[in-house]
Amino acid sequence: MAAAQTLNPTQIHLLEMFSFCKDAEALQDLKAVLADYYAKKVQEEADALWDDGVLGADAIEQIGKEHWRTPYSKV
C-alpha cells in the first residue's frame, strides 16, 4: 500500500481555486492561465540559457534532430 503524501502549499491553493470552477468554460479558462504561466517560465529559462551561452542555434538544431519517441517492442 502506498504511503499517504502531504500536499504542498501550491497544490492546496490550486485545489481551493478549483472549487470556484463551476462549469467547463471556467475550467478551460483556468487551464489556459496555468498553461500561459508555465509557457512564460519556460521562455524565461530558455532566454537565460541563451544569454549565458549554454543554448545556441547549433544546440537548438541538434535538439530538433533528436529522436524522443519511446521505443516499443512488438509482442
N, C-alpha and C positions, 0 to 999 in steps of 0.2 A: 504494500500500500504506500502511495506517495505521501511524503510529509507535507503538512499544511504550510503554505507560504504566506508571508505577510505582504500586503500591498504597500508600495511606496507612496509618498505623498502625491506624486503626479498621477498615478493610477487611481487613487482615491478621488482626486479632483475631477478627473475625466469621468469617472462613474457618476459623480454628483452632477456634472454637466449633462450627461446623457439622460438624466431624469427629466430634463426640460424638453427633450426631443419627443414631441407628441405625434409626429407624422413622418412619413418617408421624406418629404421635402426638407424638413428641419434636419434630419439625419444626413441627407446629401449635402446640405449647406455646411454642417459641422465637419464632415469628411473633407470637403473642399478647403476649408480653413486650415485643417491639420495638414493636408497634403501641401498646400501653399507654404506653410510654415517650414516643413521639412525640406521642401524643394529649395527654399531660400537658404537654409542652413547648409545644404549640400553645395549650393553655388558658392557660398561664402568660403567653405573649406577648400573647394577646388580653386577659387581665386587666390587663397592664401598659399596653396601648394604651387600655383603658377608663379606667384610673386617671389616665392622662396627658391625657385628653380628646380623644385622636385618634379613638377609636372610641366611638360612642354609639348610642342607639336609632335615630336617623334614618339613620345610616350603615348599620346592620345591615338596616334596612328597605329601603334602596336596593340593597344587595348582593343581597337576596332577589329583587329585580325584574330583576336583570341577566340578560342572555342570554349564556351562556358556551359554548354549543354551537359546534362548528366548522362553518362553512358549507361544504357540499359542492356542487360543481357537478354537474348531471345531464349525463351523457355520452350 
